[in-house]
């Protein structure tokens, strides 16, 4: 462990442990999404578009809580990769609707399965009571910081 990490772990053990867990979770999710041809974060858009076909980018921004430029870049990338298609709204040509392509629909179940597998791996060894407590404590930390 580097000196910087040692000081961080000593001065902020909760934050440091949270950061380590987050890094490990992110790395595993990144690996699994890459196997599907997705970048991390795009899986949220895939599942949302599956449940809300014909949505707009503005609707995605509101539902997911990611800034508009980030959504726009992700949608463009996903469109180039063949996961998403854009279509003009039949009633208002100024509005663009988003839908999953066949390729996009084909990965929905794999994304949901990956979420479940990573959750299972991350919580291995935790009792249901421990898992519930961890969730509650993490929500408390989030609420304290927002």
C-alpha positions in Angstrom: 0.0 0.0 0.0 1.4 3.4 -0.9 1.9 6.1 1.7 -1.1 8.1 0.3 -3.3 5.1 0.5 -2.1 4.4 4.1 -2.9 7.9 5.2 -6.3 7.8 3.4 -7.2 4.5 5.0 -6.1 5.8 8.5 -7.8 9.2 8.3 -10.9 8.0 6.5 -11.4 4.3 7.0 -15.0 4.3 6.0 -14.5 6.3 2.9 -11.4 4.3 1.9 -13.3 1.0 2.4 -16.2 2.4 0.4 -13.9 3.5 -2.4 -12.1 0.1 -2.5 -15.5 -1.7 -2.7 -16.7 0.7 -5.4 -13.6 0.2 -7.5 -13.9 -3.6 -7.3 -17.6 -3.5 -8.1 -17.1 -1.1 -11.0 -14.2 -3.3 -12.4 -16.4 -6.4 -12.4 -19.3 -4.6 -13.9 -17.0 -3.1 -16.6 -15.7 -6.5 -17.4 -19.2 -8.0 -17.7 -20.5 -5.2 -19.8 -17.5 -5.3 -22.1 -18.4 -8.9 -22.8 -21.7 -7.7 -24.1 -20.2 -4.9 -26.2 -21.3 -2.2 -23.8 -19.5 0.5 -21.9 -20.2 0.8 -18.2 -23.3 2.9 -17.6 -24.9 2.0 -21.0 -26.6 -1.0 -19.4 -28.8 1.5 -17.5 -29.9 3.0 -20.8 -30.4 -0.4 -22.4 -32.8 -1.5 -19.6 -34.6 1.8 -19.5 -35.2 1.9 -23.2 -36.4 -1.7 -23.0 -39.0 -0.6 -20.5 -39.7 2.8 -22.2 -39.5 2.3 -26.0 -39.9 5.5 -28.0 -38.6 7.7 -25.2 -36.7 10.9 -25.8 -33.2 11.9 -24.5 -34.9 14.5 -22.3 -37.0 11.7 -20.7 -33.9 9.6 -20.1 -32.1 12.6 -18.5 -35.1 13.0 -16.1 -35.5 9.3 -15.3 -31.9 8.3 -15.0 -30.5 11.5 -13.5 -27.5 11.7 -15.8 -26.7 15.0 -17.5 -27.9 15.6 -21.0 -24.4 15.8 -22.7 -23.5 12.4 -21.1 -26.7 10.8 -22.3 -26.3 12.3 -25.8 -22.7 10.9 -26.1 -23.8 7.5 -24.8 -26.8 7.3 -27.2 -24.6 8.3 -30.2 -22.0 5.6 -29.2 -24.8 3.0 -28.7 -26.3 3.9 -32.0 -23.0 3.4 -33.8 -22.6 0.1 -32.1 -26.1 -1.0 -33.2 -27.9 -1.1 -29.9 -30.1 1.9 -30.3 -31.9 3.6 -33.2 -33.4 7.1 -33.5 -36.7 7.8 -35.2 -38.6 11.1 -35.7 -41.8 11.4 -33.7 -44.7 10.9 -36.2 -46.6 13.8 -34.6 -43.8 16.2 -34.1 -40.8 16.0 -36.5 -38.7 18.1 -34.1 -38.8 15.3 -31.5 -36.5 12.3 -31.9 -37.6 9.0 -30.3 -35.2 6.3 -29.1 -35.7 2.5 -29.4 -33.5 -0.5 -28.9 -32.6 -2.4 -32.1 -32.7 -6.2 -32.2 -29.1 -6.2 -30.9 -30.1 -3.9 -28.0 -33.1 -6.1 -27.1 -30.9 -9.2 -27.3 -28.6 -8.0 -24.4 -31.4 -6.9 -22.0 -31.6 -10.3 -20.2 -27.8 -10.6 -20.1 -27.5 -7.2 -18.5 -30.1 -8.0 -15.8 -28.3 -11.4 -15.3 -25.0 -9.7 -14.9 -26.4 -7.3 -12.3 -27.7 -10.3 -10.3 -24.5 -12.2 -10.6 -22.3 -9.3 -9.4 -24.8 -8.7 -6.6 -24.5 -12.3 -5.6 -20.7 -12.2 -5.8 -20.5 -9.0 -3.8 -22.8 -10.2 -1.1 -21.4 -13.7 -0.7 -21.0 -14.5 2.9 -23.4 -11.8 4.1 -26.5 -13.0 5.9 -29.8 -11.4 4.7 -29.8 -9.3 7.9 -26.2 -8.2 7.2 -27.1 -7.3 3.6 -30.1 -5.3 4.8 -28.0 -3.5 7.4 -25.3 -2.7 4.8 -27.9 -1.3 2.4 -29.3 0.9 5.2 -25.9 2.1 6.2 -24.9 2.9 2.7 -28.1 4.9 2.3 -27.3 6.8 5.5 -23.9 7.6 4.1 -25.4 8.8 0.8 -28.0 10.9 2.6 -25.3 12.4 4.9 -23.3 13.5 1.9 -26.1 14.9 -0.3 
